[in-house]
Each structure stands twice: as structure tokens, then as C-alpha cells.
Amino acid sequence: DNIVCPTETSCEWDGSYRYTATTITTEEPSHPDPDERGEDSSAYVFCGGRLIFMDSDGEDGIRLMFRRTGWGD
């Protein structure tokens, strides 16, 4: 299931973002999926060396966990 890109395995588009200590808000006027254009807010938290990103489309939720690997240190 292509969650981010509606028809491709990779895509990109222009936009901007702003953030607080717990949320990131994106403004995506040129998103490839017209239903996804506009503003969207997601929650995130840093915990135990991980960045946990949480979002929902109103029906299904997604949680992504990123872990620092030390690459580039």
C-alpha cells in the first residue's frame, strides 16, 4: 500500500513546516494526492534515543520509530 506516494514508491513535492516541542505541522500545497494538500499536524516525541512519529488520517494511524545508529559520528 503506497501510504505516502499515491502511485509511486518514491515521490517529492514542495511545502513548508513549523514545529513545537511535541508537534510538526506541514503545509503541502503541491502534494501529489489532491486530498492530502493543505495543512497537516503530527505528534512526535524523543524517548530513549528514538524519535517516535505519530499520525492519523482519521481512520488509520501510523507510528514510525527512528533510532540513532551512530552513522557519521
Distance bins in CASP14 RR format, pairs under 12 A and 6 or more apart:
PFRMAT RR
TARGET T0000
AUTHOR 0000-0000-0000
RMODE 2
METHOD distances of the structure
MODEL  1
1 7 0 0 0 0 0 1 0 0 0 0 0
1 9 0 0 0 0 0 1 0 0 0 0 0
1 57 0 0 0 0 0 1 0 0 0 0 0
1 60 0 0 0 0 1 0 0 0 0 0 0
1 62 0 0 0 0 0 1 0 0 0 0 0
2 8 1 0 0 1 0 0 0 0 0 0 0
2 9 1 0 0 1 0 0 0 0 0 0 0
2 10 0 0 0 0 1 0 0 0 0 0 0
2 11 0 0 0 0 1 0 0 0 0 0 0
2 32 0 0 0 0 0 1 0 0 0 0 0
2 33 0 0 0 0 1 0 0 0 0 0 0
2 36 0 0 0 0 0 1 0 0 0 0 0
3 9 0 0 0 0 0 1 0 0 0 0 0
3 11 0 0 0 0 0 1 0 0 0 0 0
3 33 0 0 0 0 0 1 0 0 0 0 0
3 36 0 0 0 0 0 1 0 0 0 0 0
3 55 0 0 0 0 1 0 0 0 0 0 0
3 56 0 0 0 0 0 1 0 0 0 0 0
3 57 0 0 0 0 1 0 0 0 0 0 0
3 60 0 0 0 0 1 0 0 0 0 0 0
3 61 0 0 0 0 0 1 0 0 0 0 0
3 62 1 0 0 1 0 0 0 0 0 0 0
3 64 0 0 0 0 0 1 0 0 0 0 0
4 10 0 0 0 0 1 0 0 0 0 0 0
4 11 1 0 0 1 0 0 0 0 0 0 0
4 12 0 0 0 0 0 1 0 0 0 0 0
4 13 0 0 0 0 0 1 0 0 0 0 0
4 26 0 0 0 0 0 1 0 0 0 0 0
4 28 0 0 0 0 0 1 0 0 0 0 0
4 31 0 0 0 0 1 0 0 0 0 0 0
4 32 0 0 0 0 1 0 0 0 0 0 0
4 33 0 0 0 0 1 0 0 0 0 0 0
4 36 0 0 0 0 1 0 0 0 0 0 0
4 40 0 0 0 0 0 1 0 0 0 0 0
4 55 0 0 0 0 0 1 0 0 0 0 0
4 57 0 0 0 0 0 1 0 0 0 0 0
4 62 0 0 0 0 1 0 0 0 0 0 0
4 64 0 0 0 0 0 1 0 0 0 0 0
5 11 1 1 0 0 0 0 0 0 0 0 0
5 12 0 0 0 0 1 0 0 0 0 0 0
5 13 0 0 0 0 1 0 0 0 0 0 0
5 31 0 0 0 0 1 0 0 0 0 0 0
5 32 1 0 0 1 0 0 0 0 0 0 0
5 33 0 0 0 0 1 0 0 0 0 0 0
5 36 0 0 0 0 0 1 0 0 0 0 0
6 13 0 0 0 0 0 1 0 0 0 0 0
6 31 0 0 0 0 1 0 0 0 0 0 0
6 32 1 0 1 0 0 0 0 0 0 0 0
6 33 1 0 1 0 0 0 0 0 0 0 0
6 34 0 0 0 0 1 0 0 0 0 0 0
6 35 0 0 0 0 1 0 0 0 0 0 0
6 36 0 0 0 0 1 0 0 0 0 0 0
6 37 0 0 0 0 0 1 0 0 0 0 0
7 32 1 0 0 1 0 0 0 0 0 0 0
7 33 0 0 0 0 1 0 0 0 0 0 0
8 32 1 0 0 1 0 0 0 0 0 0 0
8 33 0 0 0 0 0 1 0 0 0 0 0
10 32 0 0 0 0 0 1 0 0 0 0 0
11 28 0 0 0 0 0 1 0 0 0 0 0
11 30 0 0 0 0 0 1 0 0 0 0 0
11 31 0 0 0 0 1 0 0 0 0 0 0
11 32 1 0 1 0 0 0 0 0 0 0 0
11 33 0 0 0 0 1 0 0 0 0 0 0
11 36 0 0 0 0 0 1 0 0 0 0 0
12 28 0 0 0 0 0 1 0 0 0 0 0
12 30 0 0 0 0 1 0 0 0 0 0 0
12 31 0 0 0 0 0 1 0 0 0 0 0
12 32 0 0 0 0 1 0 0 0 0 0 0
13 26 0 0 0 0 0 1 0 0 0 0 0
13 27 0 0 0 0 0 1 0 0 0 0 0
13 28 1 0 0 1 0 0 0 0 0 0 0
13 29 0 0 0 0 1 0 0 0 0 0 0
13 30 1 0 1 0 0 0 0 0 0 0 0
13 31 1 0 1 0 0 0 0 0 0 0 0
13 32 1 0 0 1 0 0 0 0 0 0 0
13 33 0 0 0 0 1 0 0 0 0 0 0
13 34 0 0 0 0 0 1 0 0 0 0 0
13 36 0 0 0 0 1 0 0 0 0 0 0
13 37 0 0 0 0 1 0 0 0 0 0 0
13 38 0 0 0 0 0 1 0 0 0 0 0
14 26 0 0 0 0 0 1 0 0 0 0 0
14 27 0 0 0 0 1 0 0 0 0 0 0
14 28 1 0 0 1 0 0 0 0 0 0 0
14 29 1 0 0 1 0 0 0 0 0 0 0
14 30 1 0 1 0 0 0 0 0 0 0 0
14 31 0 0 0 0 1 0 0 0 0 0 0
14 32 0 0 0 0 0 1 0 0 0 0 0
14 37 0 0 0 0 0 1 0 0 0 0 0
14 38 0 0 0 0 0 1 0 0 0 0 0
15 25 0 0 0 0 0 1 0 0 0 0 0
15 26 1 0 0 1 0 0 0 0 0 0 0
15 27 1 0 1 0 0 0 0 0 0 0 0
15 28 1 0 1 0 0 0 0 0 0 0 0
15 29 1 0 0 1 0 0 0 0 0 0 0
15 30 1 0 0 1 0 0 0 0 0 0 0
15 31 0 0 0 0 1 0 0 0 0 0 0
15 36 0 0 0 0 0 1 0 0 0 0 0
15 37 0 0 0 0 0 1 0 0 0 0 0
15 38 0 0 0 0 1 0 0 0 0 0 0
15 39 0 0 0 0 0 1 0 0 0 0 0
15 40 0 0 0 0 0 1 0 0 0 0 0
16 24 0 0 0 0 0 1 0 0 0 0 0
16 25 0 0 0 0 1 0 0 0 0 0 0
16 26 1 0 0 1 0 0 0 0 0 0 0
16 27 1 0 1 0 0 0 0 0 0 0 0
16 28 0 0 0 0 1 0 0 0 0 0 0
16 29 0 0 0 0 1 0 0 0 0 0 0
16 30 0 0 0 0 0 1 0 0 0 0 0
16 38 0 0 0 0 0 1 0 0 0 0 0
16 39 0 0 0 0 1 0 0 0 0 0 0
16 40 0 0 0 0 0 1 0 0 0 0 0
17 23 0 0 0 0 0 1 0 0 0 0 0
17 24 1 0 1 0 0 0 0 0 0 0 0
17 25 1 0 0 1 0 0 0 0 0 0 0
17 26 1 0 1 0 0 0 0 0 0 0 0
17 27 1 0 0 1 0 0 0 0 0 0 0
17 28 0 0 0 0 1 0 0 0 0 0 0
17 38 0 0 0 0 0 1 0 0 0 0 0
17 39 0 0 0 0 0 1 0 0 0 0 0
17 40 0 0 0 0 1 0 0 0 0 0 0
17 41 0 0 0 0 0 1 0 0 0 0 0
17 42 0 0 0 0 0 1 0 0 0 0 0
17 44 0 0 0 0 0 1 0 0 0 0 0
18 24 1 0 0 1 0 0 0 0 0 0 0
18 25 1 0 1 0 0 0 0 0 0 0 0
18 26 0 0 0 0 1 0 0 0 0 0 0
18 27 0 0 0 0 1 0 0 0 0 0 0
18 39 0 0 0 0 1 0 0 0 0 0 0
18 40 0 0 0 0 0 1 0 0 0 0 0
18 41 0 0 0 0 1 0 0 0 0 0 0
19 25 1 0 0 1 0 0 0 0 0 0 0
19 26 0 0 0 0 1 0 0 0 0 0 0
19 41 0 0 0 0 1 0 0 0 0 0 0
19 42 0 0 0 0 1 0 0 0 0 0 0
19 43 0 0 0 0 0 1 0 0 0 0 0
19 44 0 0 0 0 1 0 0 0 0 0 0
19 53 0 0 0 0 0 1 0 0 0 0 0
20 41 0 0 0 0 1 0 0 0 0 0 0
20 42 0 0 0 0 0 1 0 0 0 0 0
20 43 0 0 0 0 1 0 0 0 0 0 0
20 44 0 0 0 0 1 0 0 0 0 0 0
20 45 0 0 0 0 0 1 0 0 0 0 0
21 43 0 0 0 0 0 1 0 0 0 0 0
21 44 0 0 0 0 1 0 0 0 0 0 0
21 45 0 0 0 0 1 0 0 0 0 0 0
21 46 0 0 0 0 1 0 0 0 0 0 0
22 41 0 0 0 0 0 1 0 0 0 0 0
22 42 0 0 0 0 1 0 0 0 0 0 0
22 43 1 0 1 0 0 0 0 0 0 0 0
22 44 1 0 0 1 0 0 0 0 0 0 0
22 45 1 0 0 1 0 0 0 0 0 0 0
22 46 0 0 0 0 1 0 0 0 0 0 0
22 47 0 0 0 0 0 1 0 0 0 0 0
22 52 0 0 0 0 0 1 0 0 0 0 0
22 53 0 0 0 0 0 1 0 0 0 0 0
22 54 0 0 0 0 0 1 0 0 0 0 0
23 39 0 0 0 0 0 1 0 0 0 0 0
23 40 0 0 0 0 0 1 0 0 0 0 0
23 41 1 0 1 0 0 0 0 0 0 0 0
23 42 1 0 0 1 0 0 0 0 0 0 0
23 43 1 0 1 0 0 0 0 0 0 0 0
23 44 1 0 0 1 0 0 0 0 0 0 0
23 45 0 0 0 0 0 1 0 0 0 0 0
23 53 0 0 0 0 0 1 0 0 0 0 0
23 54 0 0 0 0 1 0 0 0 0 0 0
23 55 0 0 0 0 0 1 0 0 0 0 0
24 39 0 0 0 0 0 1 0 0 0 0 0
24 40 0 0 0 0 1 0 0 0 0 0 0
24 41 1 0 0 1 0 0 0 0 0 0 0
24 42 1 0 1 0 0 0 0 0 0 0 0
24 43 0 0 0 0 1 0 0 0 0 0 0
24 44 1 0 0 1 0 0 0 0 0 0 0
24 45 0 0 0 0 0 1 0 0 0 0 0
24 51 0 0 0 0 0 1 0 0 0 0 0
24 53 0 0 0 0 1 0 0 0 0 0 0
24 54 0 0 0 0 0 1 0 0 0 0 0
24 55 0 0 0 0 1 0 0 0 0 0 0
25 38 0 0 0 0 0 1 0 0 0 0 0
25 39 1 0 0 1 0 0 0 0 0 0 0
25 40 1 0 0 1 0 0 0 0 0 0 0
25 41 1 0 1 0 0 0 0 0 0 0 0
25 42 1 0 0 1 0 0 0 0 0 0 0
25 43 0 0 0 0 0 1 0 0 0 0 0
25 44 0 0 0 0 0 1 0 0 0 0 0
25 55 0 0 0 0 0 1 0 0 0 0 0
26 36 0 0 0 0 1 0 0 0 0 0 0
26 37 0 0 0 0 0 1 0 0 0 0 0
26 38 0 0 0 0 1 0 0 0 0 0 0
26 39 1 0 0 1 0 0 0 0 0 0 0
26 40 1 0 1 0 0 0 0 0 0 0 0
26 41 1 0 0 1 0 0 0 0 0 0 0
26 42 1 0 0 1 0 0 0 0 0 0 0
26 53 0 0 0 0 0 1 0 0 0 0 0
26 55 0 0 0 0 0 1 0 0 0 0 0
27 36 0 0 0 0 0 1 0 0 0 0 0
27 37 0 0 0 0 1 0 0 0 0 0 0
27 38 1 0 1 0 0 0 0 0 0 0 0
27 39 1 0 1 0 0 0 0 0 0 0 0
27 40 0 0 0 0 1 0 0 0 0 0 0
27 41 0 0 0 0 0 1 0 0 0 0 0
28 34 0 0 0 0 0 1 0 0 0 0 0
28 35 0 0 0 0 0 1 0 0 0 0 0
28 36 1 0 0 1 0 0 0 0 0 0 0
28 37 1 0 1 0 0 0 0 0 0 0 0
28 38 1 0 1 0 0 0 0 0 0 0 0
28 39 1 0 0 1 0 0 0 0 0 0 0
28 40 1 0 0 1 0 0 0 0 0 0 0
28 41 0 0 0 0 0 1 0 0 0 0 0
29 36 0 0 0 0 0 1 0 0 0 0 0
29 37 1 0 1 0 0 0 0 0 0 0 0
29 38 1 0 0 1 0 0 0 0 0 0 0
29 39 0 0 0 0 1 0 0 0 0 0 0
29 40 0 0 0 0 0 1 0 0 0 0 0
30 36 0 0 0 0 0 1 0 0 0 0 0
30 37 1 0 0 1 0 0 0 0 0 0 0
30 38 0 0 0 0 1 0 0 0 0 0 0
31 37 1 0 1 0 0 0 0 0 0 0 0
31 38 1 0 0 1 0 0 0 0 0 0 0
31 39 0 0 0 0 0 1 0 0 0 0 0
31 40 0 0 0 0 1 0 0 0 0 0 0
33 40 0 0 0 0 0 1 0 0 0 0 0
33 57 0 0 0 0 0 1 0 0 0 0 0
35 57 0 0 0 0 1 0 0 0 0 0 0
36 55 0 0 0 0 0 1 0 0 0 0 0
36 57 0 0 0 0 1 0 0 0 0 0 0
40 55 1 0 0 1 0 0 0 0 0 0 0
40 56 0 0 0 0 0 1 0 0 0 0 0
40 57 0 0 0 0 1 0 0 0 0 0 0
40 58 0 0 0 0 0 1 0 0 0 0 0
41 53 0 0 0 0 0 1 0 0 0 0 0
41 54 0 0 0 0 0 1 0 0 0 0 0
41 55 0 0 0 0 1 0 0 0 0 0 0
41 56 0 0 0 0 0 1 0 0 0 0 0
42 51 0 0 0 0 0 1 0 0 0 0 0
42 52 0 0 0 0 0 1 0 0 0 0 0
42 53 1 0 0 1 0 0 0 0 0 0 0
42 54 1 0 0 1 0 0 0 0 0 0 0
42 55 1 0 1 0 0 0 0 0 0 0 0
42 56 0 0 0 0 1 0 0 0 0 0 0
42 57 0 0 0 0 0 1 0 0 0 0 0
42 61 0 0 0 0 0 1 0 0 0 0 0
42 62 0 0 0 0 1 0 0 0 0 0 0
42 63 0 0 0 0 0 1 0 0 0 0 0
42 64 0 0 0 0 1 0 0 0 0 0 0
43 51 0 0 0 0 0 1 0 0 0 0 0
43 52 0 0 0 0 1 0 0 0 0 0 0
43 53 1 0 0 1 0 0 0 0 0 0 0
43 54 1 0 1 0 0 0 0 0 0 0 0
43 55 1 0 0 1 0 0 0 0 0 0 0
43 56 0 0 0 0 1 0 0 0 0 0 0
43 61 0 0 0 0 0 1 0 0 0 0 0
43 62 0 0 0 0 0 1 0 0 0 0 0
43 63 0 0 0 0 1 0 0 0 0 0 0
43 64 0 0 0 0 0 1 0 0 0 0 0
44 50 0 0 0 0 0 1 0 0 0 0 0
44 51 1 0 0 1 0 0 0 0 0 0 0
44 52 1 0 0 1 0 0 0 0 0 0 0
44 53 1 0 1 0 0 0 0 0 0 0 0
44 54 1 0 0 1 0 0 0 0 0 0 0
44 55 0 0 0 0 1 0 0 0 0 0 0
44 63 0 0 0 0 0 1 0 0 0 0 0
44 64 0 0 0 0 1 0 0 0 0 0 0
44 65 0 0 0 0 0 1 0 0 0 0 0
44 66 0 0 0 0 1 0 0 0 0 0 0
45 51 1 0 0 1 0 0 0 0 0 0 0
45 52 1 0 1 0 0 0 0 0 0 0 0
45 53 0 0 0 0 1 0 0 0 0 0 0
45 54 0 0 0 0 1 0 0 0 0 0 0
45 63 0 0 0 0 0 1 0 0 0 0 0
45 64 0 0 0 0 0 1 0 0 0 0 0
45 65 0 0 0 0 0 1 0 0 0 0 0
45 66 0 0 0 0 0 1 0 0 0 0 0
46 52 1 0 0 1 0 0 0 0 0 0 0
46 53 0 0 0 0 0 1 0 0 0 0 0
46 65 0 0 0 0 0 1 0 0 0 0 0
46 66 0 0 0 0 1 0 0 0 0 0 0
46 67 0 0 0 0 0 1 0 0 0 0 0
46 68 0 0 0 0 1 0 0 0 0 0 0
47 53 0 0 0 0 0 1 0 0 0 0 0
47 54 0 0 0 0 0 1 0 0 0 0 0
47 63 0 0 0 0 0 1 0 0 0 0 0
47 65 0 0 0 0 1 0 0 0 0 0 0
47 66 0 0 0 0 0 1 0 0 0 0 0
47 67 0 0 0 0 0 1 0 0 0 0 0
47 68 0 0 0 0 0 1 0 0 0 0 0
48 65 0 0 0 0 0 1 0 0 0 0 0
48 66 0 0 0 0 0 1 0 0 0 0 0
48 67 0 0 0 0 1 0 0 0 0 0 0
48 68 0 0 0 0 1 0 0 0 0 0 0
49 65 0 0 0 0 1 0 0 0 0 0 0
49 66 0 0 0 0 1 0 0 0 0 0 0
49 67 1 0 0 1 0 0 0 0 0 0 0
49 68 1 0 1 0 0 0 0 0 0 0 0
49 69 0 0 0 0 0 1 0 0 0 0 0
49 70 0 0 0 0 0 1 0 0 0 0 0
50 63 0 0 0 0 0 1 0 0 0 0 0
50 64 0 0 0 0 1 0 0 0 0 0 0
50 65 1 0 1 0 0 0 0 0 0 0 0
50 66 1 0 0 1 0 0 0 0 0 0 0
50 67 1 0 1 0 0 0 0 0 0 0 0
50 68 1 0 0 1 0 0 0 0 0 0 0
50 69 0 0 0 0 0 1 0 0 0 0 0
51 63 0 0 0 0 0 1 0 0 0 0 0
51 64 0 0 0 0 1 0 0 0 0 0 0
51 65 1 0 0 1 0 0 0 0 0 0 0
51 66 1 0 1 0 0 0 0 0 0 0 0
51 67 0 0 0 0 1 0 0 0 0 0 0
51 68 0 0 0 0 1 0 0 0 0 0 0
52 62 0 0 0 0 0 1 0 0 0 0 0
52 63 1 0 0 1 0 0 0 0 0 0 0
52 64 1 0 0 1 0 0 0 0 0 0 0
52 65 1 0 1 0 0 0 0 0 0 0 0
52 66 1 0 0 1 0 0 0 0 0 0 0
52 67 0 0 0 0 1 0 0 0 0 0 0
53 61 0 0 0 0 0 1 0 0 0 0 0
53 62 0 0 0 0 1 0 0 0 0 0 0
53 63 1 0 0 1 0 0 0 0 0 0 0
53 64 1 0 1 0 0 0 0 0 0 0 0
53 65 1 0 0 1 0 0 0 0 0 0 0
53 66 1 0 0 1 0 0 0 0 0 0 0
54 60 0 0 0 0 0 1 0 0 0 0 0
54 61 1 0 0 1 0 0 0 0 0 0 0
54 62 1 0 0 1 0 0 0 0 0 0 0
54 63 1 0 1 0 0 0 0 0 0 0 0
54 64 1 0 0 1 0 0 0 0 0 0 0
54 65 0 0 0 0 1 0 0 0 0 0 0
55 61 1 0 0 1 0 0 0 0 0 0 0
55 62 1 0 1 0 0 0 0 0 0 0 0
55 63 0 0 0 0 1 0 0 0 0 0 0
55 64 0 0 0 0 1 0 0 0 0 0 0
56 62 1 0 0 1 0 0 0 0 0 0 0
56 63 0 0 0 0 1 0 0 0 0 0 0
END
